[in-house]
Amino acid sequence: MLGSVGGLSGLRLSNNDLGSDWGNLSPLLLARVFVCDSKGVADIQEYAGVYGAMTEGAVSIQQNWQSPFENTGPETKAPALAGMLQSGSLVPVLNALQAISPFKDGAISDALNASSDKLKTVMRDLEGRTGITKLNSRQVFSGMPPVKFTATIRFRALASAEKEVMAPLARLLEWVFPQMLAEDGILSEVLQTTKDVDSFIKALFPSIAPKLLGLTYGGSTYAPVVIESVDYPLDAPKDENGNFIDLPVQISFATLTALDRADIKRWFNRR
């Protein structure tokens, strides 16, 4: 679900949000990432967001259309024969066969020649023709992947590199990774579990997936989304303590599911 501006998931920042002071920069140019549930509702009790100026943001929408009839027709079933008919190459072959026929005179020869002439007429009519139609290129919808977002969110330090850059980076990475990965395999967990159903379920699925997130930028909120990749330079400028002071973080987002028409309407319904 893609939401619109409003509340903590919109333009207003939480007091516990992590980021730096961007002065008079328009809030529309600040990107905010926050934790939400599968419905896109922000979790405002436990987790505050991170924010920074966004650059190089882009949306990638792909739809899968296929041509299931592309390989149907005579050209596919008998490509050599279809090619010879279209090019007119079979007429010289018939002429050569007529020339070497042992029946030069008589009723048999006349019948063969008459049949050959009719066949040549048909072949000449087929010259330059093809069995390809618009149906062969007719596309049908076969699904779509989630919508992808790419953006560079910049964290910078004006007073404290630890608070303005390192803290939001750490919080962002905490959301990217699984909340918990079990140390032992499933079999070990099952063997050690008690007999109640709740413990058995937790033993079968002992780890906890990463948090679902939301992204607010330019007056619109996109939630829920997941982060597929994070890249940032290790050689970015640092202070005397080794903390980054100006760090561009490249993030690849993807919507939790594929979107439909109603989702797109909500996407552009800002108010």
VMD Tcl script that draws the C-alpha trace (Angstrom):
set ca {
  {0.00 0.00 0.00}
  {1.29 3.44 -0.88}
  {0.15 6.20 1.41}
  {0.08 9.97 1.37}
  {1.45 12.75 3.52}
  {0.34 12.88 7.13}
  {1.43 12.08 10.66}
  {4.88 10.76 11.47}
  {4.98 8.83 8.23}
  {4.63 12.09 6.32}
  {6.66 15.27 6.36}
  {6.78 15.87 10.11}
  {9.78 14.39 11.88}
  {9.75 12.66 15.23}
  {11.76 14.17 18.06}
  {13.69 10.90 18.19}
  {14.49 10.83 14.47}
  {18.18 10.59 13.66}
  {19.80 12.91 11.16}
  {21.40 16.31 10.90}
  {20.20 19.90 10.74}
  {19.60 20.87 7.12}
  {18.74 24.48 7.89}
  {16.31 26.09 5.46}
  {16.32 23.17 3.03}
  {12.76 22.33 2.03}
  {11.32 19.31 3.88}
  {10.24 18.04 0.47}
  {13.91 17.40 -0.31}
  {14.49 15.33 2.81}
  {13.98 11.57 2.68}
  {12.74 9.85 5.82}
  {12.93 6.10 6.43}
  {10.82 4.62 9.22}
  {9.58 1.27 10.52}
  {6.04 0.20 9.63}
  {3.84 -2.88 9.53}
  {2.63 -4.86 6.52}
  {-0.20 -2.35 6.04}
  {2.20 0.58 5.88}
  {1.22 1.95 9.30}
  {4.18 3.60 11.03}
  {5.46 2.10 14.29}
  {5.68 5.33 16.30}
  {6.02 3.79 19.75}
  {9.22 1.82 19.44}
  {11.16 3.12 16.47}
  {11.83 6.64 15.23}
  {13.05 7.26 11.72}
  {16.24 8.41 10.04}
  {16.38 11.24 7.56}
  {18.74 13.03 5.22}
  {18.82 14.95 1.97}
  {18.04 12.76 -1.03}
  {19.92 12.92 -4.31}
  {19.80 10.76 -7.42}
  {16.42 9.27 -6.60}
  {14.69 7.15 -9.23}
  {11.75 4.78 -9.65}
  {11.91 1.66 -11.82}
  {8.64 0.06 -12.94}
  {8.73 -3.14 -14.97}
  {5.82 -5.13 -16.37}
  {6.14 -8.62 -17.84}
  {4.46 -9.00 -21.22}
  {5.05 -12.11 -23.32}
  {4.17 -13.24 -26.85}
  {2.94 -16.84 -26.43}
  {1.96 -17.14 -30.12}
  {5.31 -16.00 -31.46}
  {6.43 -19.51 -32.45}
  {3.16 -20.68 -34.00}
  {2.46 -20.96 -37.71}
  {3.91 -22.83 -40.70}
  {7.24 -21.00 -40.49}
  {7.85 -22.65 -37.13}
  {6.60 -26.13 -38.03}
  {8.43 -26.38 -41.36}
  {10.82 -23.44 -41.62}
  {12.79 -24.74 -44.62}
  {9.67 -25.47 -46.69}
  {8.06 -22.17 -45.72}
  {11.23 -20.32 -46.68}
  {11.41 -22.00 -50.09}
  {7.75 -21.23 -50.79}
  {8.12 -17.58 -49.80}
  {11.28 -17.13 -51.85}
  {9.98 -19.02 -54.90}
  {12.87 -21.49 -54.73}
  {10.69 -24.56 -55.32}
  {9.74 -23.63 -58.90}
  {13.27 -24.24 -60.27}
  {13.30 -27.54 -58.40}
  {10.11 -28.66 -60.18}
  {11.55 -27.55 -63.52}
  {14.64 -29.66 -62.88}
  {12.52 -32.68 -61.93}
  {10.49 -32.29 -65.11}
  {13.67 -32.18 -67.15}
  {14.97 -35.50 -65.81}
  {11.60 -37.28 -65.87}
  {11.74 -40.59 -67.80}
  {8.26 -39.95 -69.15}
  {8.82 -37.67 -72.11}
  {5.76 -38.53 -74.18}
  {2.40 -40.17 -73.76}
  {-0.51 -39.92 -71.38}
  {1.62 -40.27 -68.25}
  {3.90 -37.45 -69.34}
  {0.92 -35.22 -70.14}
  {-0.67 -35.90 -66.75}
  {2.60 -35.23 -64.90}
  {3.21 -32.01 -66.82}
  {-0.33 -30.78 -66.16}
  {0.01 -31.49 -62.44}
  {3.42 -29.86 -62.37}
  {2.13 -26.73 -64.08}
  {-0.72 -26.42 -61.58}
  {1.71 -26.87 -58.71}
  {4.01 -24.21 -60.15}
  {1.08 -21.82 -60.39}
  {0.28 -22.39 -56.74}
  {3.93 -21.89 -55.79}
  {4.14 -18.65 -57.76}
  {1.04 -17.44 -55.90}
  {2.73 -18.26 -52.59}
  {5.92 -16.42 -53.48}
  {6.40 -13.43 -51.18}
  {3.68 -14.54 -48.78}
  {4.07 -15.47 -45.12}
  {2.05 -17.12 -42.40}
  {3.02 -14.50 -39.82}
  {0.06 -12.46 -38.53}
  {-0.51 -9.89 -35.80}
  {-1.54 -12.74 -33.54}
  {2.06 -13.98 -33.55}
  {3.17 -10.75 -31.88}
  {0.12 -10.41 -29.62}
  {1.35 -9.84 -26.08}
  {-0.36 -11.09 -22.94}
  {0.25 -9.87 -19.41}
  {2.15 -12.40 -17.31}
  {2.87 -10.57 -14.07}
  {5.16 -7.94 -12.65}
  {7.84 -7.60 -9.99}
  {7.61 -5.10 -7.13}
  {8.37 -1.47 -7.92}
  {12.01 -0.55 -7.31}
  {13.30 2.68 -5.79}
  {16.90 3.81 -5.79}
  {18.10 6.82 -3.85}
  {21.17 8.34 -2.30}
  {20.49 9.68 1.19}
  {23.19 11.96 2.53}
  {24.11 12.23 6.19}
  {26.36 15.13 7.23}
  {27.72 16.38 10.54}
  {27.56 20.01 11.61}
  {28.13 19.53 15.34}
  {28.53 15.82 16.15}
  {29.55 13.20 13.60}
  {28.59 10.44 16.01}
  {25.02 11.69 16.43}
  {24.35 13.13 12.99}
  {26.00 10.52 10.76}
  {27.05 7.38 12.60}
  {23.85 7.00 14.65}
  {21.42 7.23 11.69}
  {23.67 4.95 9.64}
  {23.72 2.35 12.42}
  {19.95 2.52 12.87}
  {19.38 2.16 9.14}
  {21.64 -0.89 8.94}
  {19.90 -2.45 11.94}
  {16.69 -2.38 9.92}
  {18.34 -3.91 6.86}
  {19.61 -7.02 8.63}
  {17.44 -9.77 10.18}
  {16.27 -8.96 13.68}
  {17.61 -12.28 14.89}
  {19.24 -15.36 13.37}
  {19.18 -18.59 15.36}
  {22.58 -20.07 16.13}
  {21.57 -23.72 15.67}
  {19.78 -25.50 12.85}
  {16.05 -26.21 12.84}
  {16.50 -29.87 13.84}
  {18.46 -28.89 16.92}
  {15.84 -26.31 17.86}
  {12.99 -28.82 17.44}
  {14.73 -31.45 19.55}
  {15.30 -28.97 22.35}
  {11.82 -27.49 22.33}
  {9.01 -28.23 24.72}
  {5.79 -29.92 23.65}
  {3.54 -26.86 23.53}
  {2.52 -25.57 20.11}
  {3.96 -22.08 20.53}
  {7.44 -23.36 21.32}
  {7.26 -25.87 18.47}
  {6.37 -23.14 15.95}
  {9.21 -20.95 17.19}
  {11.56 -23.91 16.87}
  {10.55 -24.49 13.25}
  {11.00 -20.80 12.45}
  {13.62 -19.67 14.96}
  {14.87 -16.55 13.18}
  {13.19 -13.16 12.72}
  {13.13 -11.36 9.38}
  {14.19 -7.72 8.90}
  {11.77 -4.91 9.66}
  {9.37 -3.58 7.04}
  {10.00 0.06 6.27}
  {8.42 3.14 4.80}
  {9.97 5.91 2.71}
  {8.77 9.51 2.67}
  {10.04 11.95 0.06}
  {8.67 14.85 -1.93}
  {5.33 14.85 -0.14}
  {4.53 11.17 -0.70}
  {4.94 8.14 1.51}
  {5.74 4.72 0.09}
  {5.01 1.92 2.54}
  {5.59 -0.87 3.14}
  {8.90 -1.30 1.36}
  {12.00 -3.41 1.92}
  {15.64 -2.48 1.50}
  {17.40 -4.80 -0.93}
  {20.86 -3.26 -0.84}
  {22.88 -0.53 0.87}
  {26.15 0.89 -0.43}
  {28.35 3.60 1.03}
  {32.03 4.51 0.61}
  {34.43 3.47 3.33}
  {36.80 6.28 2.33}
  {34.28 9.08 2.91}
  {35.54 12.09 4.96}
  {36.03 11.37 8.67}
  {36.76 13.32 11.83}
  {39.69 12.77 14.18}
  {37.83 9.86 15.80}
  {37.19 8.01 12.55}
  {33.50 8.94 12.38}
  {32.07 9.85 8.99}
  {31.28 13.54 8.66}
  {29.73 13.51 5.17}
  {28.37 10.21 3.94}
  {26.25 9.44 0.85}
  {24.36 6.17 1.34}
  {22.98 4.49 -1.78}
  {19.84 2.49 -1.00}
  {17.76 0.19 -3.19}
  {14.15 -0.11 -2.05}
  {11.39 -2.38 -3.35}
  {7.70 -2.45 -2.56}
  {6.62 -5.40 -0.45}
  {4.30 -6.65 -3.19}
  {3.46 -5.81 -6.76}
  {1.13 -2.84 -7.11}
  {-2.25 -2.40 -8.77}
  {-4.26 0.56 -10.00}
  {-5.62 1.43 -6.56}
  {-2.10 1.54 -5.13}
  {-1.00 3.96 -7.83}
  {-3.97 6.22 -7.10}
  {-2.96 6.34 -3.45}
  {0.60 7.00 -4.57}
  {-0.41 10.27 -6.20}
  {-3.16 11.19 -3.73}
  {-1.10 13.46 -1.50}
  {-3.92 15.01 0.46}
}
mol new
graphics top color blue
foreach p $ca { graphics top sphere $p radius 0.5 }
foreach p [lrange $ca 0 end-1] q [lrange $ca 1 end] { graphics top cylinder $p $q radius 0.2 }
display resetview
